[in-house]
């Protein structure tokens, strides 16, 4: 009978991030709904995830003015609870006049350095007008 590898207990970490840069461009007509747009964003994470300047790309669907959904990818380079490396998060969210709700997952196989084998997921809720956004992230490192 093969030896069993003990299951790793997931860790949970929290922190905040801020938007450092946001550039959005329409895809096709910007005059009607539904409509599409894409954006490039730079975020800065603090707390359990420390990443000074991320690289993110998103595609938005506006179903009405100021409301819709989006998907995107974000490359983070820094640390997770002190372990150094890089990884990519896949994100999916919705937004309206009140703010944004998002869930995210580590892209399998994307983590490097001391984060190699990282898996996990998390979420955040941005409330319109907030200067920084709280996040939570549950993860394991192989």
C-alpha positions in Angstrom: 0.0 0.0 0.0 1.5 3.4 -1.0 2.4 5.9 1.8 -0.1 8.7 2.1 1.0 12.3 2.0 -0.4 14.2 4.9 -3.0 16.8 3.9 -1.8 20.4 4.3 -4.1 22.6 6.4 -5.1 25.6 4.4 -3.8 29.0 5.7 -5.9 32.1 5.7 -4.5 35.6 5.3 -6.0 39.1 4.9 -4.9 42.5 4.0 -5.7 45.5 1.7 -4.9 46.6 -1.8 -5.1 49.9 -3.6 -5.5 50.9 -7.2 -2.3 52.6 -8.4 -3.3 53.0 -12.1 -6.4 52.3 -14.2 -6.7 52.6 -18.0 -9.9 51.5 -19.7 -10.7 51.4 -23.4 -13.9 50.4 -25.2 -14.1 47.3 -27.4 -16.4 48.2 -30.3 -19.1 50.9 -29.8 -19.0 52.8 -26.5 -22.4 54.3 -27.1 -24.8 51.4 -26.3 -25.3 48.6 -23.9 -24.5 45.8 -23.6 -20.9 46.8 -24.4 -17.4 45.6 -23.8 -14.3 47.3 -22.5 -10.8 46.2 -21.5 -8.5 47.7 -18.9 -5.0 47.5 -17.7 -4.6 48.0 -14.0 -1.8 48.3 -11.5 -2.6 47.4 -7.9 -0.5 47.5 -4.7 -1.1 44.7 -2.0 -0.3 44.9 1.7 -0.9 42.5 4.5 -0.6 38.7 4.0 0.1 39.3 0.3 2.8 41.9 -0.2 3.1 43.0 -3.9 4.1 46.5 -4.7 3.0 46.8 -8.3 0.9 44.1 -9.9 0.1 43.8 -13.6 -3.6 43.1 -14.4 -5.8 42.9 -17.5 -9.6 42.8 -17.4 -12.5 42.5 -19.9 -15.7 44.1 -18.8 -19.3 43.6 -19.9 -21.5 46.6 -19.2 -25.1 45.5 -19.1 -26.3 49.0 -18.2 -24.5 52.2 -17.4 -22.2 51.5 -14.4 -23.2 47.9 -13.9 -22.0 44.6 -15.3 -19.4 41.8 -14.8 -15.8 41.2 -15.6 -13.0 38.6 -15.8 -9.3 39.1 -15.6 -5.8 37.9 -14.8 -3.4 39.5 -12.4 0.3 38.8 -12.0 1.7 39.3 -8.5 5.3 39.4 -7.6 6.2 39.6 -3.9 5.4 37.5 -0.9 2.6 35.5 0.7 3.0 35.4 4.5 6.8 35.9 4.0 7.3 33.3 1.1 8.8 35.0 -1.9 7.7 34.4 -5.5 5.2 35.2 -8.2 1.8 33.9 -9.2 -1.2 34.6 -11.3 -4.8 35.1 -10.0 -7.8 34.5 -12.2 -10.6 36.9 -11.2 -14.4 37.0 -11.8 -16.6 39.7 -10.5 -19.7 41.9 -10.7 -20.1 45.7 -10.2 -22.8 48.3 -9.8 -23.2 51.8 -8.4 -22.4 50.5 -4.8 -19.1 48.8 -5.7 -17.5 45.6 -6.8 -17.6 41.9 -5.6 -14.9 39.6 -6.8 -13.7 36.0 -6.3 -10.3 34.9 -7.4 -8.2 31.7 -7.7 -4.5 31.0 -8.2 -3.9 29.8 -11.7 -2.6 26.2 -11.3 1.1 25.9 -12.0 1.7 29.7 -12.1 3.5 30.1 -8.8 7.3 30.4 -8.7 10.1 30.6 -6.1 9.1 29.8 -2.5 5.5 29.9 -3.6 5.9 27.0 -6.1 2.9 24.7 -5.7 0.7 27.5 -4.4 -3.1 26.9 -4.7 -5.9 28.9 -3.2 -8.8 31.2 -3.6 -10.1 34.4 -2.1 -12.4 37.3 -2.4 -12.9 41.1 -1.9 -15.7 43.6 -1.9 -14.9 47.2 -2.9 -17.4 49.8 -1.7 -17.6 52.9 -3.9 -15.4 55.7 -2.5 -13.1 53.5 -0.4 -9.4 54.3 -0.8 -8.3 50.7 -0.2 -10.0 47.3 -0.5 -9.9 44.5 2.1 -9.2 41.0 0.8 -9.1 37.5 2.2 -7.1 34.6 0.8 -7.1 30.9 1.8 -4.2 28.9 0.4 -1.8 26.0 0.6 1.7 25.6 -0.7 2.9 22.2 -1.7 
